[in-house]
Amino acid sequence: MSKPSFFAELKRRNVLRAGALYIGAAWALSQGLAQLLPVFDIPNWVTRWFVIAVIIGFPFAMLFSWFYEWTPHGIQRESEVEQNESVTRATGKKLDRWIIAVLAIAVVLLLTNQFVLHKDESPATATQAPANNKSIAVLPFENLSDDKSNAYFASGMQDEILTRLAGIHDLKVISRTSTEQYASRPPNLKIVAEQLGVATVLEGSVQKAEGKVRINLQLIDARSDSHLWAQNYDRDLKDVFAVQSDVAEKVAEPRPALGLVDSSGSAETSPQTNHSAHL
C-alpha cells in the first residue's frame, strides 16, 4: 500500500478545514471588535494587536491540528489513535458546518458595518455640507493647442495660480490632488463644487501659437452658475515662468469676487482690479 501524499494527509487530518475555520473565526471576531470597541471608547490599537496575535497563532493552530485529533475520549495525539477508532471523517463534517456558520456571521457583520453603522458617512451625505463662502477650486486647465506638449504649460499655469491663491489669508484653496480627477469644463459644475466643498471655481484654458500664448480664465459662483470675473491674457513666450507668475499674480487680485474683505470690513481692492471684466 503506497504512502498517502502530504496534501492527502492534510485533508485526512482536517488541517485544511481547521485553517479555514481559524481564518473565518478571526475575521468574524475582528469585525465584531471593530464595531464594539468604539462604543466603549477603546482605542483602535486593541484591534491591531488582536490581528497580530491571530497571525502569530495561525501556524501553532495548524501544528496542533496536525499532531492532535478530537476523539470520543478527548484530544489525543494522532499517532496514538488507531485507524479503526479514528473519527476524522465525522470531525470534518462538523468542521464544515462550523466554517459555514462562522463565515455567515462574518458576512453579516461586514454588511452591518458598511450599510447600517456607516450609512451616514456616505459621500452623498458628505456633499450636503454647506460650502465655505471664501473657498475656491482651480480645475485643470484645458489645452486648446494642437501641440500636446503645451499641456505642461497648462499644468504649470494651474500650479502657479494655486500657489498664489494659497497665500491669501482666509481663503480656502482646494489642492490640485483633489481637483485633477475633474475635467477642465465639467458638465455639472454645481455637483463638482459640492463634492469639493467650495463656493467658487476657477476654469481656464491655454492656447499657444507662434511664440505667443492666450490664457482665458473664468471665476464662477458654482451655487448660481454665474460668472464673478473673467479675463483673457495675451503674452509673449520669451520667458515661460515669468508669464505664469505674471498671470497668477493678476488672478489673485479680484479679491472682492472671492468675498474677501480687509480688517475694516470693506472689500479689498487693488489698483489693477480694473483689468478684470465683471460679467
N, C-alpha and C positions, 0 to 999 in steps of 0.2 A: 504494500500500500504506500503510495507516494505521500511525501510530507506536504501538507497544505501550504500555499503561498502565504507571504506575510499579510497581504491585503485580505485574503480569505480568513486568516486568523483574527485580524482586526474586526471583521464582520462577525465572526463566531463569538468573540468575547464582548461584543456590543460596544467596542471602543468608539466607533464612529457615531453610534446613537448617543452615547454618553457625551461626546463632544458637541453634538448638535443641541442636546438638552442644556448643557452648560452655557453655550453661547446664547441660546434663546432666553434662559432664565436671567443671565446677566443683562441682556438687552432690556427685558421687561423691568428688572429692578432699577436699572439706570433711568429708564423713562419715569418710573414712579418716583424716584428720588428727585429728579429734575422738577417734577410738578409739586412735590410736597415740601421740599426744603425752603422755597421762598415763603411759604405760608408761615413757617416758624422762624423766619429771618435767619436761617442757617446759611453761611457763605457757600459759594459755588465750589470752593476747593474741596469740600467734602465729597462731592460727586466725582471730581477729578481723581481723588485718591482711591475712591471706590473702583473706578475703571482701571487704575493702575494695579490695584490688588487683584482684580479679576484676571488681568493679563498675566500677572506673575503666577497666579494659582492654576491657570489652564494646564500647563504641562504636568503639574502634580496630579491634577484630576485625571488626566489621561493615563498616567502611570498607575494610578490606583485602580482604574477600570481594567487595565491590562493584567495586573497581578492578582486582583481580587474578584470574587464573584458573590452575588447575592444568592443564598440558598435558603431552603426552608428552615435551616438551623442557624441562620445568621450569615454574617460575612466570613468567608473562608478564602484562603489562598487558592487560586485557580489550579495550581499543581496538585493540591490535596483533594480535589473533587473528582470522584470517579465519573467517567463519561456517561455511565448509565444513570447517575444521580444528578447530572448537570441540568439546570433549568434555564440555560441561557436563551433558548428559543422563547420560552414564556416571558422571561425578563425583557427580551427585545420587543415583544408586543406591548408590554406595559410602558416601556420607554417611548414607543411610537405614540401612544396615547398622551403621555406627558409632554412630548415635544409639540404635538398639535395644540394642546391646551395652552402651553406657555407662549407659543407664537401668536395664538389668537389674542391672548391678554396683551402682549407687546404691541400688536397692531391696533387694538382698541385704545391703548394708552397713547400711542403715536397720533392717531386720528383725533383724540380728545385734545391733545396738546396743540395740534395745528388748527383745528376748526372750531374749538369751543373756548379754550383758555386764551388764545391769542387772536380771536376774531376781531377785536377792536384795534389791533395793531397792523391791520392790512394796509397796503399802500393807498387803496381807495379812500380809507378813512383819514389817513395821514394828510392827504392833499386837501382836506377840507379846512385845515387850519388857516386862519386869516394871514395874509402876507404882510410883511413889514412894508410900510409906505416908502421908506427910504431904502430900497433894495433894487438890485439890477442884476441881470444875467446877460453876458455877452455871448451871443451864439456864434458858431463857426462862420467865418467869412466865406462868401461864395466867390469862386474863381471864374470870372467871365471871359478869360483869355483862352485861346487855343493852346497856348504853351502850358503844359501840365506842371512845369517847374515853378510857375507862378503861385502854385498852391503853398510853397514855402513862404513866399512873401505875405500871402493872406494869413497864414498861421502866425507869422511873426507880428503882423499888424494886430491880430486879436490879443496876443500875449502882451504887447506894449500897452494897449488900451486897458487891459485888465490890471496891469501894474500901476498905471496912473490912477485908475478909479479906486484901487485898493488903498491908496494913500489918502483918500478923502475921509475925513472924520465923520463918524455916524452913518456912513453908507455901507450897507451890507452888499458885498460883491460875491457872487457865486463862482466857485473855482472852475477852471477850464475842464478839469476831470469830470465834473458833473454835467457840463454842457456839451461835451464833444460827441455825445450819443445822438444829439439832435441835428437836424438839417439846418442850413443857413436860413431857409424860409419855410418853417414848419407849416403844415396845412391848418393846424388849430393852435394858434399862439396862446390862447387862454388856458388850454389844458397843459401846455408846456410850462407856463408861468406858475400854475397851481402845483405841478409836480416839483418845481424848483423852489417854490415858496417865495416868489418875488412879485413886485408890483409893476416893474418896468423891464423891458427887454430891448437890447441894442442889436439891430441887424446890420449887416454890412456886406458890401461886395467890392471886389478889386478887379480892375481891368488894365492891362498893360498894352502899350502899342508904341513902337519906335522910340524907345527911351523915355517915354512918359507913362504916368500911371494916374488913373482916376479912381478915387476911393469914395464910395457912396455909403453914407451912414444914416440910420433912422432910429430914433429913440421912440419907443411905443409904450403907451399905457396898456398893459395886457388885459386889464379888467374891462376897459371900454373899447379896446382895439382901435384906439385913436392915436395919431401922431402927436408927440410932445415937441419934437425937434428933429430936423433933417438938414443934411448939408452934403454937398459934393466938394471934394478937394482934388485939384489937378496939380501934380508935382512932377518935376524932372527927377529921373532916377540916377542922378550922379552919385548920390550917397544914400543907399537904401535905408540904413539905420537912422540917418538924420530925418528922412521922410517919415518913417514910422514914429519917431519921437515927436516930431512937429505935429503930426495929425493927432496923436494920442493926447498931447497937451491941450489941443483945441477941443477935443471931445469932452475933456473933464471940465470945460469952462461953463456950460449952461447948467449951473448948479440949481437954479430955481426950478428947472424942469424935473429935477430929481427930488424936489420937496425939501432941499437943504436950506437952512437959514443960519445967519450969524448969531452971535451971543445976544445982540439987541433984539432979536426976534424978527428982523426984516430979512427978506430973501437976499442971499448973497449974489452979487453981480460981479461982472468982470468987464473991464474996458473993451475986451474983444468979443463980448457976447453978441454984439450986433452982427458978427459974421454968421450967426446961426439963423436959419429961417424957421419961424414958428408957424405951423400949419394949423 
